[in-house]
Amino acid sequence: MMAISAIMLLSMIALEFVFNSNVNYKVALNEKERLQAYYLALSELNLMKVELKLDKQIKSTVASMPMLQNLPIDLSQPICSQMPISTGLIRGFFVGGEMPLMKGASTAPEAEKKPAAAKPDTGTTATEFEAENAQKFLSFDGDFDGSCADESAKMNLNVWATLDPAQQLLAGNNPYDMYKIALSNFFKQDRFKKLFEGVTPDKMDESVRNIADWVDKNDVINDLGGITRGSEQSLYKEDDRPKPKNGKFLSLDEVHLVEGVDDTWFVPLEDSFTVYGDAKVNVCVADDDVIWALVMTYASQNTAIPPINPKNIELKKKVIDTMKLSCMGAQPQVGKIASDVDAALGLGTAAQTTNPQATGAAQATGGFASYITTEPRYYSLKLTGQVGDTMVNIKTVIDVKDSDPKKWRMLYYKVF
């Protein structure tokens, strides 16, 4: 009996040891894979920087060559957006012999495809030497991938930090109110109706007002038209709830603290907003919904433009197509884009000459050109490294103003 008890005790000790060893091994393996995945994501970050630098060099070179100035080429979209470097791309091009399509491209119908010519023994395309080197490069475990986005293509929620809600104009709304109207116009588009189901237009406007109040300089509630009523803090009654900071958002995560901002609609639309840069939007790469919100806001301030129906799909397509066409070329000009948009909206020079004051507040603030830019500066990068089932994501925002990538500032960095 003593022998059996001893054997059972030793068996239990052995099992416990094996179990603990197995757990420790899996924890160590997971940490190893996580570290590998993290460095793979960092590799993608460095490759993205290479693409951004190359993109700046290409644009600079094309802009310096007069013969290329008027060619119908669109250099607005950065290379890292059209064709982000990834292990999948490298394998497809060098190892698989086939390059993935860039965004917007399409293959010819099967019937129109010509049979490929036989490859000679000594070819000069992605050769055996290149394929062999690619395979050596990809000999590590895991994969990396990523995407980039121009932050100037989004609506800036920090715009009210530098604007005065009490500014007086001879006609129309001041810039503080105009940007609130622009954000409300964005939310109220038909495409987002399901997101705002159960939310009245007045509630949407209140949410926009509260976002502006969070970052503006004063501590009172600012309604349209310079009307103020009560303290901003009266909307945040819980003692432990953060109060409006009257300063810029540090990240979009902070927007969730604003009274009236609901995750059910803000999270799906989050990629349309930024907290970096100025108030101007790069319309050459912006989403159609962002562009249309700006156009509706501009048109509402300009009495020379016929009233716009927000649901006028044909006019929306006409204006956006006109804008995209104006963005062609090595260096799209803000003035030309604004002029072409005016023409698409029915605003001609004759109307302006006959009634020079008809443009109201829009004319006083520089017209549609005051809303837009074509110069990218801030990029958000989403990077992924994966080893086995372990995945690490990095989100960062960088300022590429300087020509030297070593001097590019990192404004935001989050690992998750």
C-alpha positions as CSV (number, residue, x, y, z in Angstrom):
1,M,0.0,0.0,0.0
2,M,2.8,2.3,0.8
3,A,4.4,1.6,-2.5
4,I,1.2,2.3,-4.4
5,S,0.8,5.6,-2.6
6,A,4.4,6.6,-3.3
7,I,3.9,5.7,-7.0
8,M,0.7,7.8,-7.2
9,L,2.4,10.7,-5.4
10,L,5.4,10.6,-7.8
11,S,3.0,10.3,-10.8
12,M,1.1,13.4,-9.7
13,I,4.4,15.3,-9.2
14,A,5.6,14.2,-12.6
15,L,2.3,15.3,-14.3
16,E,2.4,18.6,-12.5
17,F,6.0,19.1,-13.7
18,V,5.1,18.2,-17.3
19,F,2.0,20.5,-17.2
20,N,4.0,23.4,-15.9
21,S,6.8,22.8,-18.4
22,N,4.2,22.7,-21.2
23,V,2.6,26.0,-20.1
24,N,5.9,27.7,-19.7
25,Y,7.0,26.5,-23.2
26,K,3.8,27.8,-24.8
27,V,4.1,31.1,-23.0
28,A,7.8,31.4,-24.1
29,L,6.8,30.4,-27.7
30,N,4.0,33.0,-27.8
31,E,6.3,35.7,-26.5
32,K,8.9,34.7,-29.1
33,E,6.4,34.8,-31.9
34,R,5.0,38.1,-30.6
35,L,8.5,39.6,-30.7
36,Q,9.1,38.3,-34.2
37,A,5.7,39.7,-35.3
38,Y,6.5,43.1,-33.8
39,Y,9.8,43.3,-35.7
40,L,8.0,42.2,-38.9
41,A,5.6,45.1,-38.4
42,L,8.6,47.4,-37.9
43,S,10.0,46.1,-41.2
44,E,6.8,47.1,-42.9
45,L,7.1,50.6,-41.3
46,N,10.6,51.1,-42.8
47,L,9.4,49.8,-46.2
48,M,6.5,52.3,-46.1
49,K,8.9,55.1,-45.4
50,V,10.9,54.0,-48.4
51,E,7.7,54.2,-50.5
52,L,6.8,57.6,-49.2
53,K,10.3,59.0,-49.9
54,L,10.1,57.5,-53.4
55,D,6.7,59.1,-53.9
56,K,8.1,62.5,-53.0
57,Q,11.0,62.1,-55.4
58,I,8.8,61.0,-58.3
59,K,6.5,64.0,-57.8
60,S,9.4,66.4,-57.5
61,T,11.1,64.9,-60.7
62,V,7.9,65.1,-62.7
63,A,7.1,68.6,-61.6
64,S,10.6,69.7,-62.7
65,M,10.1,68.5,-66.2
66,P,8.0,70.9,-68.3
67,M,7.2,68.3,-71.0
68,L,5.3,66.3,-68.3
69,Q,3.4,69.1,-66.7
70,N,0.2,68.8,-68.8
71,L,0.1,65.1,-69.1
72,P,-3.2,63.5,-67.8
73,I,-1.5,61.6,-65.0
74,D,-2.8,61.4,-61.5
75,L,0.0,61.4,-58.9
76,S,-2.3,62.2,-56.0
77,Q,-2.5,58.7,-54.5
78,P,0.7,57.8,-52.7
79,I,2.5,54.6,-53.8
80,C,2.1,53.1,-50.4
81,S,-1.6,53.4,-50.8
82,Q,-1.8,52.0,-54.4
83,M,0.7,49.2,-53.8
84,P,1.9,48.7,-50.2
85,I,4.9,46.4,-50.0
86,S,4.2,43.1,-48.3
87,T,5.5,39.6,-48.2
88,G,2.5,38.7,-50.4
89,L,3.5,41.2,-53.0
90,I,7.2,40.1,-53.0
91,R,6.3,36.5,-53.3
92,G,3.7,37.1,-56.0
93,F,6.1,39.1,-58.1
94,F,9.5,37.4,-57.7
95,V,8.6,33.9,-56.5
96,G,5.2,33.4,-58.1
97,G,6.1,35.4,-61.2
98,E,3.0,37.4,-61.2
99,M,2.5,41.0,-59.8
100,P,-0.7,41.8,-57.9
101,L,-2.9,44.4,-59.5
102,M,-2.8,48.0,-58.3
103,K,-6.1,49.4,-56.9
104,G,-8.5,50.3,-59.7
105,A,-6.9,48.0,-62.3
106,S,-8.7,45.2,-64.0
107,T,-7.7,42.2,-66.0
108,A,-8.8,41.6,-69.6
109,P,-11.6,39.1,-70.2
110,E,-10.4,35.6,-70.7
111,A,-11.4,35.6,-74.3
112,E,-9.2,38.7,-75.0
113,K,-6.1,37.3,-73.3
114,K,-3.4,36.2,-75.7
115,P,-1.4,33.1,-74.9
116,A,1.9,33.9,-73.2
117,A,5.0,33.4,-75.3
118,A,7.3,30.7,-74.2
119,K,10.0,32.0,-71.9
120,P,13.5,31.8,-73.2
121,D,16.1,29.9,-71.2
122,T,18.0,33.1,-70.4
123,G,15.2,35.6,-69.7
124,T,15.8,39.2,-68.4
125,T,12.6,39.7,-66.5
126,A,12.2,38.5,-62.8
127,T,15.0,36.1,-63.4
128,E,16.1,33.0,-61.5
129,F,18.7,35.1,-59.8
130,E,16.1,37.7,-58.6
131,A,13.7,34.9,-57.5
132,E,16.5,33.2,-55.6
133,N,17.4,36.4,-53.8
134,A,13.7,37.0,-53.0
135,Q,13.4,33.5,-51.6
136,K,16.4,34.1,-49.4
137,F,14.9,37.4,-48.2
138,L,11.6,35.7,-47.4
139,S,13.3,32.8,-45.6
140,F,12.1,34.1,-42.2
141,D,9.0,32.9,-40.4
142,G,5.9,35.0,-40.7
143,D,4.5,37.8,-42.9
144,F,4.1,41.6,-42.9
145,D,1.6,43.8,-44.5
146,G,0.4,47.4,-44.1
147,S,-1.6,50.3,-45.5
148,C,-1.2,54.1,-45.5
149,A,-3.6,57.0,-45.6
150,D,-3.2,60.7,-46.2
151,E,-4.5,62.4,-43.1
152,S,-5.2,65.6,-45.0
153,A,-7.9,63.7,-46.9
154,K,-10.0,63.7,-43.7
155,M,-12.0,66.2,-41.8
156,N,-9.9,67.7,-39.0
157,L,-11.7,67.7,-35.6
158,N,-9.2,70.1,-34.1
159,V,-10.1,72.9,-36.5
160,W,-12.1,74.8,-33.8
161,A,-9.0,75.1,-31.6
162,T,-7.8,78.1,-33.6
163,L,-11.2,79.7,-34.6
164,D,-13.2,82.3,-32.7
165,P,-16.9,81.5,-32.3
166,A,-17.7,85.2,-31.7
167,Q,-16.1,86.4,-35.0
168,Q,-18.4,88.8,-36.8
169,L,-18.8,88.9,-40.6
170,L,-20.8,91.2,-42.8
171,A,-22.8,88.2,-44.2
172,G,-23.1,84.5,-43.6
173,N,-21.5,82.3,-41.0
174,N,-18.0,82.7,-39.6
175,P,-15.4,80.0,-40.2
176,Y,-16.1,78.5,-36.7
177,D,-19.8,77.9,-37.6
178,M,-19.0,76.9,-41.2
179,Y,-16.9,73.9,-40.1
180,K,-19.6,72.8,-37.7
181,I,-22.1,73.0,-40.6
182,A,-19.7,71.0,-42.8
183,L,-19.4,68.2,-40.2
184,S,-23.2,68.1,-39.7
185,N,-23.6,67.9,-43.5
186,F,-21.3,64.9,-43.5
187,F,-23.3,63.1,-40.9
188,K,-26.6,63.8,-42.5
189,Q,-25.8,62.2,-45.8
190,D,-28.2,59.4,-46.9
191,R,-25.5,56.8,-46.9
192,F,-25.2,57.1,-43.1
193,K,-28.9,57.0,-42.4
194,K,-28.8,53.5,-40.8
195,L,-25.9,54.5,-38.6
196,F,-27.9,57.3,-37.1
197,E,-31.2,55.4,-36.8
198,G,-33.0,56.9,-33.9
199,V,-30.8,60.0,-33.8
200,T,-32.6,63.2,-34.7
201,P,-31.0,65.9,-36.8
202,D,-31.0,68.2,-33.7
203,K,-29.1,65.5,-31.8
204,M,-26.5,65.3,-34.6
205,D,-26.1,69.1,-34.5
206,E,-25.7,68.9,-30.7
207,S,-22.9,66.3,-31.0
208,V,-21.1,68.4,-33.5
209,R,-21.5,71.4,-31.2
210,N,-20.1,69.5,-28.3
211,I,-17.1,68.3,-30.3
212,A,-16.3,71.9,-31.3
213,D,-16.8,73.1,-27.6
214,W,-14.4,70.4,-26.4
215,V,-11.5,71.9,-28.4
216,D,-12.3,75.6,-28.7
217,K,-10.8,78.2,-26.4
218,N,-13.8,79.3,-24.3
219,D,-15.7,77.4,-21.7
220,V,-19.2,78.1,-22.8
221,I,-21.7,76.3,-25.0
222,N,-21.5,77.9,-28.5
223,D,-24.6,77.6,-30.8
224,L,-24.6,78.8,-34.4
225,G,-24.7,82.5,-34.9
226,G,-22.5,83.4,-32.0
227,I,-25.2,82.5,-29.4
228,T,-23.8,81.2,-26.1
229,R,-25.6,79.6,-23.2
230,G,-24.2,78.2,-20.0
231,S,-21.0,76.3,-19.2
232,E,-19.7,73.4,-21.2
233,Q,-19.2,71.5,-18.0
234,S,-23.0,71.4,-17.3
235,L,-23.3,68.7,-19.9
236,Y,-20.8,66.5,-18.0
237,K,-22.5,66.1,-14.6
238,E,-20.8,63.0,-13.3
239,D,-17.9,63.8,-10.9
240,D,-15.6,61.2,-12.4
241,R,-16.3,62.1,-16.0
242,P,-13.6,64.0,-17.9
243,K,-14.6,67.6,-18.7
244,P,-14.0,69.6,-21.9
245,K,-10.3,70.4,-22.1
246,N,-10.6,73.5,-24.3
247,G,-7.6,72.2,-26.2
248,K,-6.8,70.0,-29.1
249,F,-7.6,66.3,-29.2
250,L,-4.4,64.2,-28.9
251,S,-5.9,61.3,-30.7
252,L,-9.3,60.2,-32.1
253,D,-9.7,58.0,-29.0
254,E,-10.3,61.1,-27.0
255,V,-13.4,62.0,-29.1
256,H,-15.3,59.2,-27.4
257,L,-15.3,61.3,-24.2
258,V,-17.4,64.0,-25.8
259,E,-21.1,64.2,-24.8
260,G,-23.4,62.9,-27.6
261,V,-20.6,60.9,-29.4
262,D,-21.8,57.3,-29.7
263,D,-19.6,54.4,-30.6
264,T,-22.4,53.0,-32.8
265,W,-21.9,55.7,-35.4
266,F,-18.5,57.2,-34.6
267,V,-16.4,54.0,-34.9
268,P,-17.6,53.1,-38.4
269,L,-16.9,56.7,-39.5
270,E,-13.7,57.2,-37.6
271,D,-11.5,56.8,-40.7
272,S,-13.0,60.0,-42.2
273,F,-11.6,62.1,-39.4
274,T,-8.2,63.2,-38.2
275,V,-6.6,65.4,-35.5
276,Y,-3.5,66.3,-37.5
277,G,-2.9,69.1,-39.9
278,D,-5.0,72.2,-40.5
279,A,-8.6,72.7,-41.6
280,K,-8.0,72.2,-45.3
281,V,-8.9,68.9,-47.0
282,N,-6.9,67.3,-49.8
283,V,-9.8,66.8,-52.2
284,C,-7.6,64.9,-54.7
285,V,-7.6,61.8,-52.4
286,A,-10.5,62.4,-50.1
287,D,-13.6,60.2,-50.0
288,D,-16.6,61.4,-52.0
289,D,-18.7,61.9,-48.9
290,V,-16.1,64.3,-47.4
291,I,-15.9,66.2,-50.6
292,W,-19.7,66.5,-50.9
293,A,-20.0,67.8,-47.3
294,L,-17.5,70.5,-48.1
295,V,-19.2,71.4,-51.4
296,M,-22.6,71.7,-49.8
297,T,-21.2,73.9,-47.0
298,Y,-19.4,76.2,-49.5
299,A,-22.5,76.4,-51.7
300,S,-24.8,77.3,-48.7
301,Q,-22.5,80.3,-47.9
302,N,-22.5,81.5,-51.5
303,T,-25.8,83.2,-52.5
304,A,-24.7,83.3,-56.2
305,I,-24.8,79.5,-56.4
306,P,-28.3,78.0,-56.9
307,P,-29.6,76.1,-53.9
308,I,-28.3,72.5,-53.8
309,N,-30.4,69.4,-53.0
310,P,-28.1,67.1,-50.9
311,K,-29.8,64.1,-52.5
312,N,-29.0,65.3,-56.1
313,I,-26.8,62.3,-57.1
314,E,-26.2,63.6,-60.6
315,L,-24.9,67.0,-59.4
316,K,-22.7,65.2,-56.8
317,K,-21.2,63.0,-59.5
318,K,-20.7,65.9,-61.8
319,V,-18.9,68.0,-59.1
320,I,-16.7,65.1,-57.9
321,D,-15.8,64.0,-61.4
322,T,-14.9,67.6,-62.3
323,M,-12.7,67.8,-59.2
324,K,-10.9,64.5,-59.9
325,L,-10.2,65.7,-63.5
326,S,-8.8,68.9,-62.1
327,C,-6.5,66.9,-59.9
328,M,-4.7,65.4,-62.9
329,G,-1.2,66.5,-63.6
330,A,2.1,66.7,-61.7
331,Q,1.1,69.6,-59.5
332,P,-2.7,70.1,-59.1
333,Q,-3.5,73.8,-58.5
334,V,-6.0,74.7,-55.7
335,G,-7.1,77.8,-57.7
336,K,-8.0,75.7,-60.8
337,I,-9.8,73.1,-58.8
338,A,-11.9,75.8,-57.0
339,S,-12.6,77.5,-60.3
340,D,-13.7,74.3,-62.0
341,V,-16.0,73.4,-59.0
342,D,-17.6,76.9,-59.2
343,A,-18.3,76.2,-62.9
344,A,-19.8,72.8,-62.1
345,L,-22.1,74.4,-59.5
346,G,-23.3,77.0,-62.0
347,L,-21.3,79.9,-60.7
348,G,-20.0,81.9,-63.7
349,T,-17.9,84.9,-64.0
350,A,-20.8,86.9,-65.4
351,A,-22.8,86.4,-62.2
352,Q,-19.8,87.5,-60.1
353,T,-19.3,90.6,-62.3
354,T,-22.9,91.6,-62.1
355,N,-23.2,91.2,-58.3
356,P,-19.7,91.1,-56.8
357,Q,-21.1,90.9,-53.3
358,A,-23.3,87.9,-54.1
359,T,-20.8,85.4,-52.9
360,G,-21.2,86.6,-49.3
361,A,-19.2,84.9,-46.6
362,A,-17.7,82.4,-49.1
363,Q,-16.1,85.2,-51.1
364,A,-14.8,86.9,-47.9
365,T,-13.1,83.7,-46.8
366,G,-11.4,82.9,-50.1
367,G,-14.1,80.8,-51.8
368,F,-13.9,77.0,-52.1
369,A,-10.1,77.3,-52.3
370,S,-10.1,78.2,-48.6
371,Y,-11.4,74.7,-47.8
372,I,-9.0,72.6,-49.8
373,T,-5.3,71.7,-50.3
374,T,-3.4,69.4,-52.6
375,E,-0.2,69.1,-50.5
376,P,0.0,65.9,-48.3
377,R,2.1,66.1,-45.1
378,Y,0.7,63.7,-42.5
379,Y,0.3,60.0,-43.1
380,S,-1.2,57.4,-40.9
381,L,0.3,53.9,-41.3
382,K,-1.4,50.6,-40.2
383,L,1.2,47.9,-40.0
384,T,0.8,44.2,-39.3
385,G,3.3,41.4,-38.5
386,Q,2.2,37.8,-38.1
387,V,4.0,34.6,-37.0
388,G,1.9,31.5,-36.8
389,D,-1.3,32.5,-35.0
390,T,0.3,35.5,-33.3
391,M,-0.4,38.9,-34.8
392,V,0.9,42.3,-33.8
393,N,-0.5,45.6,-35.2
394,I,1.1,49.0,-35.1
395,K,-0.6,52.3,-35.8
396,T,1.5,55.4,-36.3
397,V,1.2,58.9,-37.7
398,I,4.2,60.5,-39.3
399,D,5.0,64.1,-40.5
400,V,6.8,63.9,-43.8
401,K,7.4,67.6,-44.3
402,D,11.2,67.3,-44.3
403,S,12.9,65.8,-47.4
404,D,15.1,63.6,-45.2
405,P,13.2,60.6,-43.8
406,K,15.5,60.5,-40.8
407,K,14.0,63.8,-39.7
408,W,10.3,62.7,-40.1
409,R,8.5,63.2,-36.8
410,M,6.4,60.4,-35.4
411,L,3.3,62.0,-33.9
412,Y,1.4,58.9,-32.7
413,Y,2.5,55.3,-32.0
414,K,0.4,52.5,-30.7
415,V,1.1,48.7,-30.5
416,F,-1.8,46.4,-30.1
